[in-house]
Amino acid sequence: MLSRFPAIRRIGIYTTLSYIALVFVNNSGYKLENMWIIYAPMFVTVYVFSRWVDSKLPADSTKDQKTQNEEN
């Protein structure tokens, strides 16, 4: 289902990875006055990593099956 809605898939991946990163940073013990010194690069890194993960997920399997059926 998520292969039909790539934006929702990307949002889900980004949300999950962002939550994991926030838990990790918040439990790391850093007590800075301005936590955005850590958060800003973290969110950029999570975004880049989530796009990479999304690109590694298989494409829509129904399109692959249709293409294979047409070739035969």
Secondary structure, DSSP 4 states (H G I P E B T S, - for coil): -TTT-HHHHHHHHHHHHHHHHHHHHHTTT---S-THHHHHHHHHHHHHHHHHHHHHS---HHHHHHHHHHH-
